Amino acid sequence: MAEQVILYDLRVGNYPNRRGDEFRSLQVHECRVCGAVTNRVVMGGAPGYGVRTICPQSHHHWHHELEAKVRALRGPPPKVI
């Protein structure tokens, strides 16, 4: 028999709120780097971080390279080309 998954609504605020808690949300989040979608939520590591969504593709090497390129594009252009 399949395990029943509880989906929490982040707007209501009744989700697990201790550091390291993992759960699934009704809301679906899209990675701003690669466009992958997930509803997996992890409560943040340091105080004040709160709800974090982790891209399901973030463990791949190409994701980190793509993230660095996106971050570089947000900054000022390089002075030497």
NUZABA-387412 format. One line per field, with one value per residue: residue number from 1; x, y, z of N, C-alpha, C in turn; chain; residue in one letter. Coordinates in steps of 0.1 Angstrom, whole numbers, plus 5000, padded with zeros to 4 digits. Each point is the difference from the previous one (the first is absolute). Example, Ala and Ser with C-alpha at 12.3 -4.5 7.8 and 13.67 -1.06 7.14 Angstrom:
num = [1 / 2]
n.xx = [5132 / 4996]
n.yy = [4943 / 5011]
n.zz = [5078 / 4993]
ca.xx = [4991 / 5009]
ca.yy = [5012 / 5011]
ca.zz = [5000 / 5000]
c.xx = [5009 / 4992]
c.yy = [5012 / 5011]
c.zz = [5000 / 5008]
cadena = [A / A]
residuo = [A / S]
END
This chain:
num = [1 / 2 / 3 / 4 / 5 / 6 / 7 / 8 / 9 / 10 / 11 / 12 / 13 / 14 / 15 / 16 / 17 / 18 / 19 / 20 / 21 / 22 / 23 / 24 / 25 / 26 / 27 / 28 / 29 / 30 / 31 / 32 / 33 / 34 / 35 / 36 / 37 / 38 / 39 / 40 / 41 / 42 / 43 / 44 / 45 / 46 / 47 / 48 / 49 / 50 / 51 / 52 / 53 / 54 / 55 / 56 / 57 / 58 / 59 / 60 / 61 / 62 / 63 / 64 / 65 / 66 / 67 / 68 / 69 / 70 / 71 / 72 / 73 / 74 / 75 / 76 / 77 / 78 / 79 / 80 / 81]
n.xx = [5008 / 4996 / 5011 / 4992 / 5000 / 5004 / 4992 / 5010 / 4991 / 5010 / 4988 / 4997 / 5012 / 4993 / 5011 / 5008 / 5005 / 5005 / 5011 / 5001 / 4988 / 4996 / 4993 / 4988 / 5000 / 4989 / 5008 / 5001 / 5013 / 5004 / 5010 / 5005 / 5008 / 4994 / 4991 / 5007 / 4990 / 4997 / 4995 / 5013 / 4998 / 5011 / 4998 / 5003 / 5013 / 5003 / 4999 / 4987 / 5005 / 4994 / 4989 / 5006 / 5001 / 5002 / 5007 / 4991 / 5004 / 4999 / 4999 / 4995 / 5012 / 4993 / 4992 / 5011 / 5004 / 4988 / 4999 / 5013 / 4996 / 4989 / 5008 / 5009 / 4989 / 4998 / 5013 / 5009 / 5000 / 5008 / 5010 / 5006 / 4999]
n.yy = [4988 / 5010 / 5007 / 5004 / 5010 / 5007 / 5007 / 5009 / 5009 / 5005 / 5003 / 4987 / 4994 / 4989 / 5003 / 4989 / 5005 / 4988 / 5004 / 4999 / 5004 / 4989 / 5007 / 4997 / 5010 / 5007 / 5010 / 5002 / 4997 / 5010 / 4993 / 5011 / 4989 / 4988 / 5005 / 4992 / 4992 / 5005 / 4991 / 4995 / 5000 / 5007 / 4999 / 5013 / 5001 / 5012 / 5005 / 5001 / 4988 / 4994 / 5001 / 4988 / 5003 / 4987 / 5005 / 4992 / 5010 / 5006 / 4987 / 5004 / 4996 / 4997 / 4997 / 4996 / 4994 / 4996 / 4997 / 4997 / 4994 / 4995 / 4996 / 4996 / 4995 / 4998 / 4998 / 5010 / 5005 / 4990 / 5006 / 4988 / 5000]
n.zz = [5000 / 4992 / 5003 / 5010 / 4991 / 5011 / 4993 / 5003 / 5003 / 4993 / 4994 / 5004 / 4998 / 4997 / 4993 / 5000 / 5011 / 5002 / 5003 / 4987 / 5004 / 4995 / 4991 / 4996 / 4991 / 5002 / 5003 / 4987 / 5002 / 4992 / 4996 / 5005 / 5002 / 5003 / 5008 / 5008 / 5002 / 5012 / 5008 / 4999 / 5013 / 5003 / 5013 / 4999 / 4997 / 4996 / 5012 / 4997 / 4996 / 5010 / 4992 / 4996 / 4987 / 4997 / 4990 / 4993 / 4992 / 5012 / 5000 / 4988 / 4994 / 4989 / 5010 / 5007 / 4989 / 4997 / 5013 / 4998 / 4989 / 5006 / 5011 / 4991 / 4994 / 5012 / 5001 / 5003 / 4988 / 4996 / 5007 / 5001 / 4987]
ca.xx = [4992 / 5008 / 5000 / 4992 / 5008 / 4992 / 5003 / 4997 / 4998 / 5009 / 4993 / 4993 / 5010 / 4999 / 5010 / 5010 / 5008 / 5013 / 5012 / 5003 / 4988 / 4997 / 4986 / 4995 / 4990 / 4990 / 5006 / 5011 / 5011 / 5008 / 5014 / 5003 / 5012 / 4997 / 4985 / 4994 / 4989 / 4999 / 4992 / 5007 / 5004 / 5008 / 5002 / 5014 / 5011 / 5003 / 4988 / 4996 / 4999 / 4987 / 4997 / 5009 / 4997 / 5012 / 4998 / 5004 / 5012 / 5011 / 5011 / 5008 / 5010 / 4996 / 4991 / 5008 / 5006 / 4989 / 4997 / 5011 / 4999 / 4988 / 5004 / 5009 / 4992 / 4992 / 5010 / 5005 / 5008 / 5014 / 5008 / 5008 / 4993]
ca.yy = [5012 / 5013 / 5008 / 5012 / 5012 / 5011 / 5013 / 5012 / 5012 / 5010 / 5013 / 4999 / 5001 / 4989 / 4990 / 4998 / 5012 / 4998 / 5000 / 4986 / 4994 / 4999 / 4997 / 5003 / 5011 / 5001 / 5009 / 4994 / 5010 / 4998 / 5004 / 5012 / 4997 / 4990 / 4999 / 4988 / 5003 / 4991 / 5004 / 4996 / 5012 / 4998 / 5011 / 5005 / 4997 / 5011 / 5007 / 5011 / 4996 / 4994 / 4991 / 4999 / 4989 / 4996 / 4995 / 4985 / 4998 / 5007 / 4992 / 4998 / 5010 / 5010 / 5010 / 5010 / 5008 / 5008 / 5009 / 5009 / 5009 / 5008 / 5010 / 5009 / 5008 / 5010 / 5010 / 5009 / 4993 / 5000 / 5011 / 4994 / 4989]
ca.zz = [5000 / 4999 / 5012 / 4998 / 5002 / 5004 / 4994 / 5008 / 4994 / 5006 / 5003 / 5013 / 5010 / 5009 / 4996 / 5009 / 5000 / 5007 / 4991 / 4994 / 4996 / 4985 / 4997 / 4987 / 5001 / 4989 / 4990 / 4992 / 4998 / 4988 / 5002 / 4992 / 4992 / 4989 / 4997 / 5005 / 5010 / 5011 / 5012 / 5012 / 5008 / 5011 / 5009 / 4999 / 5010 / 5010 / 5004 / 4991 / 4987 / 4998 / 4989 / 4989 / 4990 / 4994 / 4986 / 5000 / 4991 / 5006 / 5003 / 4988 / 4998 / 4990 / 5007 / 5006 / 4989 / 4995 / 5010 / 5000 / 4988 / 5003 / 5010 / 4993 / 4991 / 5008 / 5004 / 4989 / 4989 / 5003 / 4994 / 4990 / 4993]
c.xx = [5009 / 4999 / 4992 / 5008 / 4991 / 5005 / 4996 / 4999 / 5008 / 4994 / 4993 / 5010 / 4999 / 5010 / 5010 / 5010 / 5013 / 5011 / 5002 / 4987 / 4998 / 4986 / 4997 / 4990 / 4990 / 5006 / 5012 / 5009 / 5008 / 5014 / 5003 / 5012 / 4996 / 4986 / 4994 / 4990 / 5000 / 4991 / 5006 / 5005 / 5008 / 5001 / 5014 / 5009 / 5002 / 4987 / 4997 / 4998 / 4986 / 4999 / 5010 / 4995 / 5014 / 4997 / 5004 / 5012 / 5013 / 5012 / 5009 / 5010 / 4996 / 4991 / 5009 / 5007 / 4990 / 4997 / 5011 / 4998 / 4988 / 5004 / 5009 / 4993 / 4992 / 5009 / 5004 / 5008 / 5015 / 5007 / 5008 / 4993 / 5011]
c.yy = [5012 / 5008 / 5013 / 5012 / 5012 / 5013 / 5011 / 5012 / 5011 / 5013 / 4999 / 5000 / 4988 / 4989 / 4998 / 5011 / 4999 / 4999 / 4985 / 4993 / 5000 / 4996 / 5004 / 5011 / 4999 / 5008 / 4994 / 5012 / 4997 / 5005 / 5011 / 4998 / 4991 / 4998 / 4987 / 5004 / 4989 / 5006 / 4996 / 5013 / 4995 / 5012 / 5004 / 4996 / 5010 / 5007 / 5012 / 4996 / 4994 / 4990 / 5001 / 4990 / 4997 / 4994 / 4985 / 4997 / 5006 / 4991 / 4997 / 5011 / 5011 / 5010 / 5011 / 5009 / 5010 / 5011 / 5011 / 5010 / 5010 / 5012 / 5010 / 5010 / 5011 / 5011 / 5009 / 4992 / 5000 / 5012 / 4996 / 4989 / 4992]
c.zz = [5000 / 5013 / 4996 / 5003 / 5003 / 4993 / 5009 / 4992 / 5006 / 5004 / 5014 / 5012 / 5010 / 4997 / 5011 / 5000 / 5008 / 4989 / 4996 / 4996 / 4985 / 4998 / 4985 / 5001 / 4988 / 4989 / 4994 / 4997 / 4988 / 5003 / 4990 / 4991 / 4988 / 4997 / 5005 / 5011 / 5011 / 5011 / 5013 / 5007 / 5012 / 5009 / 5001 / 5010 / 5010 / 5004 / 4991 / 4985 / 4996 / 4989 / 4989 / 4990 / 4994 / 4987 / 5000 / 4991 / 5006 / 5003 / 4988 / 4998 / 4991 / 5007 / 5006 / 4990 / 4995 / 5010 / 5001 / 4988 / 5001 / 5009 / 4993 / 4991 / 5008 / 5004 / 4989 / 4990 / 5004 / 4992 / 4988 / 4993 / 4993]
cadena = [A / A / A / A / A / A / A / A / A / A / A / A / A / A / A / A / A / A / A / A / A / A / A / A / A / A / A / A / A / A / A / A / A / A / A / A / A / A / A / A / A / A / A / A / A / A / A / A / A / A / A / A / A / A / A / A / A / A / A / A / A / A / A / A / A / A / A / A / A / A / A / A / A / A / A / A / A / A / A / A / A]
residuo = [M / A / E / Q / V / I / L / Y / D / L / R / V / G / N / Y / P / N / R / R / G / D / E / F / R / S / L / Q / V / H / E / C / R / V / C / G / A / V / T / N / R / V / V / M / G / G / A / P / G / Y / G / V / R / T / I / C / P / Q / S / H / H / H / W / H / H / E / L / E / A / K / V / R / A / L / R / G / P / P / P / K / V / I]
END
